[in-house]
Amino acid sequence: MTNPERYPYQPEIIKTEEENDHFLATMEDLLSRSHLTPEENTLLELLVRLIENFENQHYQLNVSTPRSRILHLLEARDLEIGDLVPILGSSELVSQVINGEVKVTREQAEMLGKFFHIDGSLFSGE
């Protein structure tokens, strides 16, 4: 069980646009921090999945993919695509991933997860 004093938000299934907006703001707040506690990392992972679930159900045209998650996290953390070169190994590979020419491997997903401080499985599969 988590400590409610260290885990102040209680995520729940998102049912309305207002709830989605609230959790998006909470997620953005977490993404803006340079260091997250283990509880905040867990919360961030839960929020990403809850928001993704809501948006997949309500916005089929804007389906989240590993590529779109990478781009969103880069933007939210004010990073450049080039910041991924040390993670993925080459600018060519980064370009191929960003352009959707190659899928992220399990190992790359784990490295991206460590880089962004979230669950690497969010970057694998389409």
Salt bridges, closest charged atoms under 4 A:
GLU28 OE2 - HIS72 NE2 3.19
ASP29 OD2 - ARG33 NH2 2.57
GLU39 OE1 - ARG6 NH2 2.98
GLU40 OE2 - ARG33 NH1 2.30
GLU52 OE2 - ARG69 NH2 2.31
ASP119 OD2 - ARG49 NH2 3.25
